[in-house]
Amino acid sequence: MTLGTVGYGDVVPHTAWGRVLGGFVIVFGVTFISFLVAIVTSLFVDSGRANDQDARDAQHQATQALLRDIAARLAAIETSLGMSRGAGPP
């Protein structure tokens, strides 16, 4: 009722059309506030998801770089030992 009125019952519509209009204002007000809260919440959630995705992408790229570095080091070790990939120790 607070969304549809200015006071707490001290001023009320007396005609049938006034009551219909008052009911419409109450329903529209509650619906409007609900949609407004949902939209603002959705914006915050989407922003958080975008930040999380950016962090995951950065972490994935760092992991890929680390794996490439490890593979290069392993290849250098195998080369220095005279081993070929897939061949076990002599």
PDB file of N, CA, C and O in Angstrom, chain B, residues numbered from 101:
ATOM      1  N   MET B 101       0.817  -1.196   0.000  1.00  0.00           N
ATOM      2  CA  MET B 101       0.000   0.000   0.000  1.00  0.00           C
ATOM      3  C   MET B 101       0.862   1.262   0.000  1.00  0.00           C
ATOM      4  O   MET B 101       0.466   2.278  -0.571  1.00  0.00           O
ATOM      5  N   THR B 102       2.008   1.211   0.619  1.00  0.00           N
ATOM      6  CA  THR B 102       2.849   2.398   0.697  1.00  0.00           C
ATOM      7  C   THR B 102       3.302   2.842  -0.683  1.00  0.00           C
ATOM      8  O   THR B 102       3.445   4.039  -0.932  1.00  0.00           O
ATOM      9  N   LEU B 103       3.536   1.875  -1.598  1.00  0.00           N
ATOM     10  CA  LEU B 103       3.958   2.242  -2.945  1.00  0.00           C
ATOM     11  C   LEU B 103       2.852   2.955  -3.726  1.00  0.00           C
ATOM     12  O   LEU B 103       3.132   3.751  -4.622  1.00  0.00           O
ATOM     13  N   GLY B 104       1.626   2.671  -3.389  1.00  0.00           N
ATOM     14  CA  GLY B 104       0.522   3.249  -4.148  1.00  0.00           C
ATOM     15  C   GLY B 104      -0.084   4.487  -3.535  1.00  0.00           C
ATOM     16  O   GLY B 104      -0.959   5.106  -4.140  1.00  0.00           O
ATOM     17  N   THR B 105       0.351   4.859  -2.370  1.00  0.00           N
ATOM     18  CA  THR B 105      -0.253   6.015  -1.694  1.00  0.00           C
ATOM     19  C   THR B 105       0.816   6.970  -1.216  1.00  0.00           C
ATOM     20  O   THR B 105       1.998   6.631  -1.162  1.00  0.00           O
ATOM     21  N   VAL B 106       0.386   8.163  -0.873  1.00  0.00           N
ATOM     22  CA  VAL B 106       1.292   9.160  -0.328  1.00  0.00           C
ATOM     23  C   VAL B 106       1.256   9.109   1.196  1.00  0.00           C
ATOM     24  O   VAL B 106       2.251   9.404   1.858  1.00  0.00           O
ATOM     25  N   GLY B 107       0.127   8.740   1.739  1.00  0.00           N
ATOM     26  CA  GLY B 107      -0.023   8.713   3.195  1.00  0.00           C
ATOM     27  C   GLY B 107      -0.435   7.334   3.668  1.00  0.00           C
ATOM     28  O   GLY B 107      -0.203   6.333   2.989  1.00  0.00           O
ATOM     29  N   TYR B 108      -1.041   7.294   4.821  1.00  0.00           N
ATOM     30  CA  TYR B 108      -1.455   6.030   5.425  1.00  0.00           C
ATOM     31  C   TYR B 108      -2.960   6.002   5.639  1.00  0.00           C
ATOM     32  O   TYR B 108      -3.433   5.702   6.735  1.00  0.00           O
ATOM     33  N   GLY B 109      -3.706   6.313   4.594  1.00  0.00           N
ATOM     34  CA  GLY B 109      -5.159   6.222   4.671  1.00  0.00           C
ATOM     35  C   GLY B 109      -5.864   7.511   5.008  1.00  0.00           C
ATOM     36  O   GLY B 109      -7.092   7.524   5.099  1.00  0.00           O
ATOM     37  N   ASP B 110      -5.140   8.593   5.196  1.00  0.00           N
ATOM     38  CA  ASP B 110      -5.805   9.855   5.517  1.00  0.00           C
ATOM     39  C   ASP B 110      -6.464  10.456   4.282  1.00  0.00           C
ATOM     40  O   ASP B 110      -7.447  11.187   4.405  1.00  0.00           O
ATOM     41  N   VAL B 111      -5.933  10.157   3.078  1.00  0.00           N
ATOM     42  CA  VAL B 111      -6.550  10.588   1.830  1.00  0.00           C
ATOM     43  C   VAL B 111      -6.777   9.339   0.994  1.00  0.00           C
ATOM     44  O   VAL B 111      -5.820   8.665   0.611  1.00  0.00           O
ATOM     45  N   VAL B 112      -8.039   9.025   0.707  1.00  0.00           N
ATOM     46  CA  VAL B 112      -8.374   7.824  -0.055  1.00  0.00           C
ATOM     47  C   VAL B 112      -9.357   8.198  -1.159  1.00  0.00           C
ATOM     48  O   VAL B 112     -10.110   9.162  -1.024  1.00  0.00           O
ATOM     49  N   PRO B 113      -9.350   7.424  -2.263  1.00  0.00           N
ATOM     50  CA  PRO B 113     -10.336   7.683  -3.308  1.00  0.00           C
ATOM     51  C   PRO B 113     -11.725   7.217  -2.842  1.00  0.00           C
ATOM     52  O   PRO B 113     -11.860   6.180  -2.193  1.00  0.00           O
ATOM     53  N   HIS B 114     -12.749   8.006  -3.186  1.00  0.00           N
ATOM     54  CA  HIS B 114     -14.112   7.673  -2.754  1.00  0.00           C
ATOM     55  C   HIS B 114     -14.954   7.108  -3.879  1.00  0.00           C
ATOM     56  O   HIS B 114     -15.943   6.423  -3.619  1.00  0.00           O
ATOM     57  N   THR B 115     -14.590   7.378  -5.118  1.00  0.00           N
ATOM     58  CA  THR B 115     -15.402   6.886  -6.238  1.00  0.00           C
ATOM     59  C   THR B 115     -14.871   5.528  -6.701  1.00  0.00           C
ATOM     60  O   THR B 115     -13.746   5.136  -6.390  1.00  0.00           O
ATOM     61  N   ALA B 116     -15.721   4.822  -7.458  1.00  0.00           N
ATOM     62  CA  ALA B 116     -15.331   3.504  -7.975  1.00  0.00           C
ATOM     63  C   ALA B 116     -14.149   3.641  -8.936  1.00  0.00           C
ATOM     64  O   ALA B 116     -13.210   2.846  -8.882  1.00  0.00           O
ATOM     65  N   TRP B 117     -14.194   4.647  -9.814  1.00  0.00           N
ATOM     66  CA  TRP B 117     -13.094   4.845 -10.761  1.00  0.00           C
ATOM     67  C   TRP B 117     -11.800   5.253 -10.046  1.00  0.00           C
ATOM     68  O   TRP B 117     -10.704   4.876 -10.458  1.00  0.00           O
ATOM     69  N   GLY B 118     -11.944   6.001  -9.009  1.00  0.00           N
ATOM     70  CA  GLY B 118     -10.772   6.380  -8.227  1.00  0.00           C
ATOM     71  C   GLY B 118     -10.123   5.174  -7.560  1.00  0.00           C
ATOM     72  O   GLY B 118      -8.898   5.070  -7.494  1.00  0.00           O
ATOM     73  N   ARG B 119     -10.961   4.264  -7.066  1.00  0.00           N
ATOM     74  CA  ARG B 119     -10.435   3.045  -6.455  1.00  0.00           C
ATOM     75  C   ARG B 119      -9.794   2.126  -7.487  1.00  0.00           C
ATOM     76  O   ARG B 119      -8.785   1.479  -7.207  1.00  0.00           O
ATOM     77  N   VAL B 120     -10.386   2.068  -8.690  1.00  0.00           N
ATOM     78  CA  VAL B 120      -9.798   1.268  -9.771  1.00  0.00           C
ATOM     79  C   VAL B 120      -8.442   1.854 -10.153  1.00  0.00           C
ATOM     80  O   VAL B 120      -7.458   1.128 -10.293  1.00  0.00           O
ATOM     81  N   LEU B 121      -8.403   3.170 -10.320  1.00  0.00           N
ATOM     82  CA  LEU B 121      -7.145   3.823 -10.654  1.00  0.00           C
ATOM     83  C   LEU B 121      -6.115   3.623  -9.531  1.00  0.00           C
ATOM     84  O   LEU B 121      -4.940   3.383  -9.810  1.00  0.00           O
ATOM     85  N   GLY B 122      -6.537   3.717  -8.293  1.00  0.00           N
ATOM     86  CA  GLY B 122      -5.638   3.490  -7.160  1.00  0.00           C
ATOM     87  C   GLY B 122      -5.096   2.059  -7.157  1.00  0.00           C
ATOM     88  O   GLY B 122      -3.912   1.841  -6.896  1.00  0.00           O
ATOM     89  N   GLY B 123      -5.953   1.096  -7.444  1.00  0.00           N
ATOM     90  CA  GLY B 123      -5.507  -0.302  -7.530  1.00  0.00           C
ATOM     91  C   GLY B 123      -4.504  -0.492  -8.653  1.00  0.00           C
ATOM     92  O   GLY B 123      -3.515  -1.208  -8.498  1.00  0.00           O
ATOM     93  N   PHE B 124      -4.767   0.161  -9.804  1.00  0.00           N
ATOM     94  CA  PHE B 124      -3.843   0.079 -10.934  1.00  0.00           C
ATOM     95  C   PHE B 124      -2.487   0.686 -10.568  1.00  0.00           C
ATOM     96  O   PHE B 124      -1.441   0.136 -10.912  1.00  0.00           O
ATOM     97  N   VAL B 125      -2.512   1.810  -9.877  1.00  0.00           N
ATOM     98  CA  VAL B 125      -1.270   2.464  -9.470  1.00  0.00           C
ATOM     99  C   VAL B 125      -0.480   1.564  -8.511  1.00  0.00           C
ATOM    100  O   VAL B 125       0.745   1.476  -8.600  1.00  0.00           O
ATOM    101  N   ILE B 126      -1.187   0.905  -7.603  1.00  0.00           N
ATOM    102  CA  ILE B 126      -0.505   0.011  -6.658  1.00  0.00           C
ATOM    103  C   ILE B 126       0.144  -1.155  -7.407  1.00  0.00           C
ATOM    104  O   ILE B 126       1.314  -1.460  -7.178  1.00  0.00           O
ATOM    105  N   VAL B 127      -0.611  -1.811  -8.306  1.00  0.00           N
ATOM    106  CA  VAL B 127      -0.069  -2.948  -9.056  1.00  0.00           C
ATOM    107  C   VAL B 127       1.086  -2.493  -9.946  1.00  0.00           C
ATOM    108  O   VAL B 127       2.129  -3.145 -10.002  1.00  0.00           O
ATOM    109  N   PHE B 128       0.894  -1.376 -10.637  1.00  0.00           N
ATOM    110  CA  PHE B 128       1.950  -0.863 -11.505  1.00  0.00           C
ATOM    111  C   PHE B 128       3.184  -0.482 -10.693  1.00  0.00           C
ATOM    112  O   PHE B 128       4.307  -0.741 -11.127  1.00  0.00           O
ATOM    113  N   GLY B 129       3.000   0.120  -9.537  1.00  0.00           N
ATOM    114  CA  GLY B 129       4.129   0.527  -8.696  1.00  0.00           C
ATOM    115  C   GLY B 129       4.937  -0.656  -8.204  1.00  0.00           C
ATOM    116  O   GLY B 129       6.167  -0.632  -8.252  1.00  0.00           O
ATOM    117  N   VAL B 130       4.258  -1.693  -7.732  1.00  0.00           N
ATOM    118  CA  VAL B 130       4.955  -2.885  -7.248  1.00  0.00           C
ATOM    119  C   VAL B 130       5.689  -3.563  -8.403  1.00  0.00           C
ATOM    120  O   VAL B 130       6.832  -3.994  -8.252  1.00  0.00           O
ATOM    121  N   THR B 131       5.022  -3.655  -9.566  1.00  0.00           N
ATOM    122  CA  THR B 131       5.650  -4.276 -10.735  1.00  0.00           C
ATOM    123  C   THR B 131       6.862  -3.475 -11.190  1.00  0.00           C
ATOM    124  O   THR B 131       7.899  -4.051 -11.516  1.00  0.00           O
ATOM    125  N   PHE B 132       6.739  -2.166 -11.215  1.00  0.00           N
ATOM    126  CA  PHE B 132       7.838  -1.306 -11.639  1.00  0.00           C
ATOM    127  C   PHE B 132       9.041  -1.458 -10.709  1.00  0.00           C
ATOM    128  O   PHE B 132      10.173  -1.603 -11.171  1.00  0.00           O
ATOM    129  N   ILE B 133       8.798  -1.425  -9.417  1.00  0.00           N
ATOM    130  CA  ILE B 133       9.884  -1.569  -8.453  1.00  0.00           C
ATOM    131  C   ILE B 133      10.535  -2.949  -8.585  1.00  0.00           C
ATOM    132  O   ILE B 133      11.757  -3.070  -8.495  1.00  0.00           O
ATOM    133  N   SER B 134       9.719  -3.990  -8.800  1.00  0.00           N
ATOM    134  CA  SER B 134      10.264  -5.339  -8.957  1.00  0.00           C
ATOM    135  C   SER B 134      11.171  -5.425 -10.174  1.00  0.00           C
ATOM    136  O   SER B 134      12.271  -5.972 -10.097  1.00  0.00           O
ATOM    137  N   PHE B 135      10.705  -4.877 -11.314  1.00  0.00           N
ATOM    138  CA  PHE B 135      11.531  -4.892 -12.523  1.00  0.00           C
ATOM    139  C   PHE B 135      12.794  -4.058 -12.341  1.00  0.00           C
ATOM    140  O   PHE B 135      13.865  -4.451 -12.803  1.00  0.00           O
ATOM    141  N   LEU B 136      12.684  -2.938 -11.689  1.00  0.00           N
ATOM    142  CA  LEU B 136      13.844  -2.084 -11.451  1.00  0.00           C
ATOM    143  C   LEU B 136      14.902  -2.811 -10.620  1.00  0.00           C
ATOM    144  O   LEU B 136      16.088  -2.776 -10.948  1.00  0.00           O
ATOM    145  N   VAL B 137      14.469  -3.464  -9.550  1.00  0.00           N
ATOM    146  CA  VAL B 137      15.394  -4.220  -8.709  1.00  0.00           C
ATOM    147  C   VAL B 137      16.012  -5.375  -9.499  1.00  0.00           C
ATOM    148  O   VAL B 137      17.207  -5.639  -9.369  1.00  0.00           O
ATOM    149  N   ALA B 138      15.209  -6.066 -10.317  1.00  0.00           N
ATOM    150  CA  ALA B 138      15.718  -7.183 -11.115  1.00  0.00           C
ATOM    151  C   ALA B 138      16.747  -6.710 -12.136  1.00  0.00           C
ATOM    152  O   ALA B 138      17.760  -7.379 -12.341  1.00  0.00           O
ATOM    153  N   ILE B 139      16.506  -5.582 -12.771  1.00  0.00           N
ATOM    154  CA  ILE B 139      17.439  -5.062 -13.775  1.00  0.00           C
ATOM    155  C   ILE B 139      18.757  -4.651 -13.132  1.00  0.00           C
ATOM    156  O   ILE B 139      19.828  -4.978 -13.645  1.00  0.00           O
ATOM    157  N   VAL B 140      18.685  -3.943 -12.021  1.00  0.00           N
ATOM    158  CA  VAL B 140      19.908  -3.508 -11.339  1.00  0.00           C
ATOM    159  C   VAL B 140      20.692  -4.725 -10.847  1.00  0.00           C
ATOM    160  O   VAL B 140      21.915  -4.772 -10.983  1.00  0.00           O
ATOM    161  N   THR B 141      20.000  -5.702 -10.280  1.00  0.00           N
ATOM    162  CA  THR B 141      20.663  -6.924  -9.817  1.00  0.00           C
ATOM    163  C   THR B 141      21.317  -7.654 -10.978  1.00  0.00           C
ATOM    164  O   THR B 141      22.442  -8.138 -10.855  1.00  0.00           O
ATOM    165  N   SER B 142      20.621  -7.736 -12.100  1.00  0.00           N
ATOM    166  CA  SER B 142      21.163  -8.400 -13.284  1.00  0.00           C
ATOM    167  C   SER B 142      22.427  -7.705 -13.778  1.00  0.00           C
ATOM    168  O   SER B 142      23.375  -8.371 -14.195  1.00  0.00           O
ATOM    169  N   LEU B 143      22.452  -6.390 -13.738  1.00  0.00           N
ATOM    170  CA  LEU B 143      23.648  -5.659 -14.148  1.00  0.00           C
ATOM    171  C   LEU B 143      24.841  -5.986 -13.252  1.00  0.00           C
ATOM    172  O   LEU B 143      25.957  -6.168 -13.738  1.00  0.00           O
ATOM    173  N   PHE B 144      24.601  -6.061 -11.944  1.00  0.00           N
ATOM    174  CA  PHE B 144      25.680  -6.406 -11.021  1.00  0.00           C
ATOM    175  C   PHE B 144      26.171  -7.829 -11.260  1.00  0.00           C
ATOM    176  O   PHE B 144      27.377  -8.080 -11.263  1.00  0.00           O
ATOM    177  N   VAL B 145      25.244  -8.757 -11.460  1.00  0.00           N
ATOM    178  CA  VAL B 145      25.620 -10.154 -11.675  1.00  0.00           C
ATOM    179  C   VAL B 145      26.402 -10.301 -12.973  1.00  0.00           C
ATOM    180  O   VAL B 145      27.424 -10.986 -13.005  1.00  0.00           O
ATOM    181  N   ASP B 146      25.928  -9.661 -14.051  1.00  0.00           N
ATOM    182  CA  ASP B 146      26.632  -9.738 -15.334  1.00  0.00           C
ATOM    183  C   ASP B 146      28.023  -9.131 -15.236  1.00  0.00           C
ATOM    184  O   ASP B 146      28.970  -9.654 -15.823  1.00  0.00           O
ATOM    185  N   SER B 147      28.155  -8.037 -14.504  1.00  0.00           N
ATOM    186  CA  SER B 147      29.463  -7.421 -14.314  1.00  0.00           C
ATOM    187  C   SER B 147      30.394  -8.362 -13.574  1.00  0.00           C
ATOM    188  O   SER B 147      31.564  -8.489 -13.936  1.00  0.00           O
ATOM    189  N   GLY B 148      29.894  -9.016 -12.553  1.00  0.00           N
ATOM    190  CA  GLY B 148      30.699  -9.976 -11.807  1.00  0.00           C
ATOM    191  C   GLY B 148      31.112 -11.157 -12.658  1.00  0.00           C
ATOM    192  O   GLY B 148      32.239 -11.640 -12.555  1.00  0.00           O
ATOM    193  N   ARG B 149      30.189 -11.631 -13.510  1.00  0.00           N
ATOM    194  CA  ARG B 149      30.516 -12.751 -14.397  1.00  0.00           C
ATOM    195  C   ARG B 149      31.588 -12.359 -15.397  1.00  0.00           C
ATOM    196  O   ARG B 149      32.488 -13.151 -15.678  1.00  0.00           O
ATOM    197  N   ALA B 150      31.510 -11.156 -15.935  1.00  0.00           N
ATOM    198  CA  ALA B 150      32.505 -10.705 -16.905  1.00  0.00           C
ATOM    199  C   ALA B 150      33.884 -10.621 -16.241  1.00  0.00           C
ATOM    200  O   ALA B 150      34.887 -11.011 -16.839  1.00  0.00           O
ATOM    201  N   ASN B 151      33.930 -10.117 -15.019  1.00  0.00           N
ATOM    202  CA  ASN B 151      35.201 -10.035 -14.301  1.00  0.00           C
ATOM    203  C   ASN B 151      35.750 -11.428 -14.009  1.00  0.00           C
ATOM    204  O   ASN B 151      36.954 -11.659 -14.122  1.00  0.00           O
ATOM    205  N   ASP B 152      34.868 -12.360 -13.632  1.00  0.00           N
ATOM    206  CA  ASP B 152      35.301 -13.728 -13.366  1.00  0.00           C
ATOM    207  C   ASP B 152      35.841 -14.377 -14.634  1.00  0.00           C
ATOM    208  O   ASP B 152      36.855 -15.074 -14.596  1.00  0.00           O
ATOM    209  N   GLN B 153      35.161 -14.147 -15.763  1.00  0.00           N
ATOM    210  CA  GLN B 153      35.603 -14.731 -17.033  1.00  0.00           C
ATOM    211  C   GLN B 153      36.956 -14.159 -17.440  1.00  0.00           C
ATOM    212  O   GLN B 153      37.817 -14.896 -17.922  1.00  0.00           O
ATOM    213  N   ASP B 154      37.154 -12.861 -17.253  1.00  0.00           N
ATOM    214  CA  ASP B 154      38.449 -12.248 -17.569  1.00  0.00           C
ATOM    215  C   ASP B 154      39.555 -12.860 -16.716  1.00  0.00           C
ATOM    216  O   ASP B 154      40.650 -13.128 -17.210  1.00  0.00           O
ATOM    217  N   ALA B 155      39.270 -13.079 -15.441  1.00  0.00           N
ATOM    218  CA  ALA B 155      40.265 -13.672 -14.544  1.00  0.00           C
ATOM    219  C   ALA B 155      40.577 -15.106 -14.973  1.00  0.00           C
ATOM    220  O   ALA B 155      41.737 -15.518 -14.965  1.00  0.00           O
ATOM    221  N   ARG B 156      39.533 -15.877 -15.351  1.00  0.00           N
ATOM    222  CA  ARG B 156      39.766 -17.249 -15.810  1.00  0.00           C
ATOM    223  C   ARG B 156      40.570 -17.268 -17.098  1.00  0.00           C
ATOM    224  O   ARG B 156      41.450 -18.113 -17.264  1.00  0.00           O
ATOM    225  N   ASP B 157      40.282 -16.343 -18.018  1.00  0.00           N
ATOM    226  CA  ASP B 157      41.040 -16.274 -19.264  1.00  0.00           C
ATOM    227  C   ASP B 157      42.508 -15.956 -19.002  1.00  0.00           C
ATOM    228  O   ASP B 157      43.394 -16.570 -19.597  1.00  0.00           O
ATOM    229  N   ALA B 158      42.765 -15.006 -18.120  1.00  0.00           N
ATOM    230  CA  ALA B 158      44.142 -14.645 -17.787  1.00  0.00           C
ATOM    231  C   ALA B 158      44.857 -15.825 -17.130  1.00  0.00           C
ATOM    232  O   ALA B 158      46.021 -16.091 -17.430  1.00  0.00           O
ATOM    233  N   GLN B 159      44.171 -16.528 -16.244  1.00  0.00           N
ATOM    234  CA  GLN B 159      44.769 -17.679 -15.583  1.00  0.00           C
ATOM    235  C   GLN B 159      45.042 -18.792 -16.599  1.00  0.00           C
ATOM    236  O   GLN B 159      46.077 -19.455 -16.527  1.00  0.00           O
ATOM    237  N   HIS B 160      44.124 -18.997 -17.540  1.00  0.00           N
ATOM    238  CA  HIS B 160      44.316 -20.011 -18.577  1.00  0.00           C
ATOM    239  C   HIS B 160      45.532 -19.680 -19.435  1.00  0.00           C
ATOM    240  O   HIS B 160      46.329 -20.563 -19.750  1.00  0.00           O
ATOM    241  N   GLN B 161      45.676 -18.428 -19.809  1.00  0.00           N
ATOM    242  CA  GLN B 161      46.828 -18.024 -20.621  1.00  0.00           C
ATOM    243  C   GLN B 161      48.132 -18.210 -19.852  1.00  0.00           C
ATOM    244  O   GLN B 161      49.132 -18.641 -20.425  1.00  0.00           O
ATOM    245  N   ALA B 162      48.129 -17.890 -18.566  1.00  0.00           N
ATOM    246  CA  ALA B 162      49.330 -18.073 -17.746  1.00  0.00           C
ATOM    247  C   ALA B 162      49.674 -19.555 -17.626  1.00  0.00           C
ATOM    248  O   ALA B 162      50.846 -19.926 -17.680  1.00  0.00           O
ATOM    249  N   THR B 163      48.662 -20.398 -17.464  1.00  0.00           N
ATOM    250  CA  THR B 163      48.890 -21.840 -17.379  1.00  0.00           C
ATOM    251  C   THR B 163      49.451 -22.378 -18.685  1.00  0.00           C
ATOM    252  O   THR B 163      50.374 -23.192 -18.681  1.00  0.00           O
ATOM    253  N   GLN B 164      48.889 -21.921 -19.811  1.00  0.00           N
ATOM    254  CA  GLN B 164      49.393 -22.361 -21.111  1.00  0.00           C
ATOM    255  C   GLN B 164      50.847 -21.945 -21.304  1.00  0.00           C
ATOM    256  O   GLN B 164      51.648 -22.725 -21.820  1.00  0.00           O
ATOM    257  N   ALA B 165      51.194 -20.739 -20.901  1.00  0.00           N
ATOM    258  CA  ALA B 165      52.577 -20.270 -21.021  1.00  0.00           C
ATOM    259  C   ALA B 165      53.503 -21.107 -20.145  1.00  0.00           C
ATOM    260  O   ALA B 165      54.608 -21.452 -20.565  1.00  0.00           O
ATOM    261  N   LEU B 166      53.067 -21.431 -18.943  1.00  0.00           N
ATOM    262  CA  LEU B 166      53.864 -22.254 -18.044  1.00  0.00           C
ATOM    263  C   LEU B 166      54.081 -23.649 -18.635  1.00  0.00           C
ATOM    264  O   LEU B 166      55.184 -24.192 -18.566  1.00  0.00           O
ATOM    265  N   LEU B 167      53.028 -24.223 -19.213  1.00  0.00           N
ATOM    266  CA  LEU B 167      53.154 -25.548 -19.826  1.00  0.00           C
ATOM    267  C   LEU B 167      54.102 -25.530 -21.025  1.00  0.00           C
ATOM    268  O   LEU B 167      54.873 -26.469 -21.222  1.00  0.00           O
ATOM    269  N   ARG B 168      54.046 -24.467 -21.821  1.00  0.00           N
ATOM    270  CA  ARG B 168      54.982 -24.349 -22.943  1.00  0.00           C
ATOM    271  C   ARG B 168      56.417 -24.245 -22.427  1.00  0.00           C
ATOM    272  O   ARG B 168      57.325 -24.842 -23.006  1.00  0.00           O
ATOM    273  N   ASP B 169      56.629 -23.499 -21.352  1.00  0.00           N
ATOM    274  CA  ASP B 169      57.960 -23.350 -20.767  1.00  0.00           C
ATOM    275  C   ASP B 169      58.469 -24.692 -20.241  1.00  0.00           C
ATOM    276  O   ASP B 169      59.629 -25.047 -20.445  1.00  0.00           O
ATOM    277  N   ILE B 170      57.593 -25.430 -19.566  1.00  0.00           N
ATOM    278  CA  ILE B 170      57.984 -26.748 -19.048  1.00  0.00           C
ATOM    279  C   ILE B 170      58.322 -27.694 -20.193  1.00  0.00           C
ATOM    280  O   ILE B 170      59.302 -28.434 -20.112  1.00  0.00           O
ATOM    281  N   ALA B 171      57.521 -27.680 -21.263  1.00  0.00           N
ATOM    282  CA  ALA B 171      57.788 -28.543 -22.418  1.00  0.00           C
ATOM    283  C   ALA B 171      59.124 -28.177 -23.059  1.00  0.00           C
ATOM    284  O   ALA B 171      59.872 -29.069 -23.460  1.00  0.00           O
ATOM    285  N   ALA B 172      59.437 -26.899 -23.163  1.00  0.00           N
ATOM    286  CA  ALA B 172      60.709 -26.477 -23.750  1.00  0.00           C
ATOM    287  C   ALA B 172      61.876 -26.915 -22.869  1.00  0.00           C
ATOM    288  O   ALA B 172      62.898 -27.376 -23.378  1.00  0.00           O
ATOM    289  N   ARG B 173      61.733 -26.776 -21.566  1.00  0.00           N
ATOM    290  CA  ARG B 173      62.798 -27.201 -20.656  1.00  0.00           C
ATOM    291  C   ARG B 173      63.007 -28.715 -20.724  1.00  0.00           C
ATOM    292  O   ARG B 173      64.143 -29.189 -20.709  1.00  0.00           O
ATOM    293  N   LEU B 174      61.907 -29.475 -20.800  1.00  0.00           N
ATOM    294  CA  LEU B 174      62.001 -30.919 -20.895  1.00  0.00           C
ATOM    295  C   LEU B 174      62.702 -31.323 -22.192  1.00  0.00           C
ATOM    296  O   LEU B 174      63.540 -32.224 -22.198  1.00  0.00           O
ATOM    297  N   ALA B 175      62.354 -30.652 -23.282  1.00  0.00           N
ATOM    298  CA  ALA B 175      63.009 -30.941 -24.558  1.00  0.00           C
ATOM    299  C   ALA B 175      64.510 -30.641 -24.471  1.00  0.00           C
ATOM    300  O   ALA B 175      65.320 -31.399 -25.005  1.00  0.00           O
ATOM    301  N   ALA B 176      64.880 -29.564 -23.818  1.00  0.00           N
ATOM    302  CA  ALA B 176      66.303 -29.224 -23.667  1.00  0.00           C
ATOM    303  C   ALA B 176      67.021 -30.265 -22.827  1.00  0.00           C
ATOM    304  O   ALA B 176      68.156 -30.634 -23.130  1.00  0.00           O
ATOM    305  N   ILE B 177      66.373 -30.740 -21.780  1.00  0.00           N
ATOM    306  CA  ILE B 177      66.985 -31.777 -20.941  1.00  0.00           C
ATOM    307  C   ILE B 177      67.161 -33.065 -21.741  1.00  0.00           C
ATOM    308  O   ILE B 177      68.213 -33.701 -21.683  1.00  0.00           O
ATOM    309  N   GLU B 178      66.123 -33.445 -22.490  1.00  0.00           N
ATOM    310  CA  GLU B 178      66.216 -34.665 -23.298  1.00  0.00           C
ATOM    311  C   GLU B 178      67.320 -34.539 -24.344  1.00  0.00           C
ATOM    312  O   GLU B 178      68.051 -35.494 -24.606  1.00  0.00           O
ATOM    313  N   THR B 179      67.431 -33.374 -24.928  1.00  0.00           N
ATOM    314  CA  THR B 179      68.478 -33.153 -25.930  1.00  0.00           C
ATOM    315  C   THR B 179      69.862 -33.266 -25.292  1.00  0.00           C
ATOM    316  O   THR B 179      70.766 -33.887 -25.850  1.00  0.00           O
ATOM    317  N   SER B 180      70.012 -32.661 -24.123  1.00  0.00           N
ATOM    318  CA  SER B 180      71.324 -32.710 -23.470  1.00  0.00           C
ATOM    319  C   SER B 180      71.679 -34.119 -23.010  1.00  0.00           C
ATOM    320  O   SER B 180      72.857 -34.457 -22.890  1.00  0.00           O
ATOM    321  N   LEU B 181      70.664 -34.943 -22.753  1.00  0.00           N
ATOM    322  CA  LEU B 181      70.916 -36.317 -22.350  1.00  0.00           C
ATOM    323  C   LEU B 181      71.032 -37.246 -23.557  1.00  0.00           C
ATOM    324  O   LEU B 181      71.366 -38.421 -23.406  1.00  0.00           O
ATOM    325  N   GLY B 182      70.757 -36.726 -24.747  1.00  0.00           N
ATOM    326  CA  GLY B 182      70.836 -37.538 -25.951  1.00  0.00           C
ATOM    327  C   GLY B 182      69.656 -38.463 -26.123  1.00  0.00           C
ATOM    328  O   GLY B 182      69.741 -39.490 -26.796  1.00  0.00           O
ATOM    329  N   MET B 183      68.542 -38.082 -25.501  1.00  0.00           N
ATOM    330  CA  MET B 183      67.330 -38.928 -25.596  1.00  0.00           C
ATOM    331  C   MET B 183      66.387 -38.336 -26.635  1.00  0.00           C
ATOM    332  O   MET B 183      66.327 -37.122 -26.829  1.00  0.00           O
ATOM    333  N   SER B 184      65.668 -39.206 -27.283  1.00  0.00           N
ATOM    334  CA  SER B 184      64.619 -38.713 -28.163  1.00  0.00           C
ATOM    335  C   SER B 184      63.290 -38.877 -27.444  1.00  0.00           C
ATOM    336  O   SER B 184      63.172 -39.709 -26.545  1.00  0.00           O
ATOM    337  N   ARG B 185      62.301 -38.102 -27.825  1.00  0.00           N
ATOM    338  CA  ARG B 185      60.995 -38.182 -27.150  1.00  0.00           C
ATOM    339  C   ARG B 185      60.392 -39.552 -27.340  1.00  0.00           C
ATOM    340  O   ARG B 185      60.415 -40.103 -28.440  1.00  0.00           O
ATOM    341  N   GLY B 186      59.862 -40.091 -26.290  1.00  0.00           N
ATOM    342  CA  GLY B 186      59.204 -41.377 -26.350  1.00  0.00           C
ATOM    343  C   GLY B 186      60.156 -42.539 -26.082  1.00  0.00           C
ATOM    344  O   GLY B 186      59.729 -43.625 -25.692  1.00  0.00           O
ATOM    345  N   ALA B 187      61.407 -42.307 -26.288  1.00  0.00           N
ATOM    346  CA  ALA B 187      62.370 -43.379 -26.021  1.00  0.00           C
ATOM    347  C   ALA B 187      62.744 -43.310 -24.549  1.00  0.00           C
ATOM    348  O   ALA B 187      63.045 -42.237 -24.026  1.00  0.00           O
ATOM    349  N   GLY B 188      62.725 -44.407 -23.914  1.00  0.00           N
ATOM    350  CA  GLY B 188      63.048 -44.468 -22.500  1.00  0.00           C
ATOM    351  C   GLY B 188      64.539 -44.421 -22.283  1.00  0.00           C
ATOM    352  O   GLY B 188      65.307 -44.234 -23.226  1.00  0.00           O
ATOM    353  N   PRO B 189      64.949 -44.590 -21.048  1.00  0.00           N
ATOM    354  CA  PRO B 189      66.377 -44.602 -20.747  1.00  0.00           C
ATOM    355  C   PRO B 189      67.036 -45.811 -21.420  1.00  0.00           C
ATOM    356  O   PRO B 189      66.386 -46.835 -21.634  1.00  0.00           O
ATOM    357  N   PRO B 190      68.319 -45.693 -21.750  1.00  0.00           N
ATOM    358  CA  PRO B 190      69.015 -46.806 -22.440  1.00  0.00           C
ATOM    359  C   PRO B 190      69.141 -48.037 -21.579  1.00  0.00           C
ATOM    360  O   PRO B 190      69.697 -49.044 -22.019  1.00  0.00           O
TER     361      PRO B 190
END
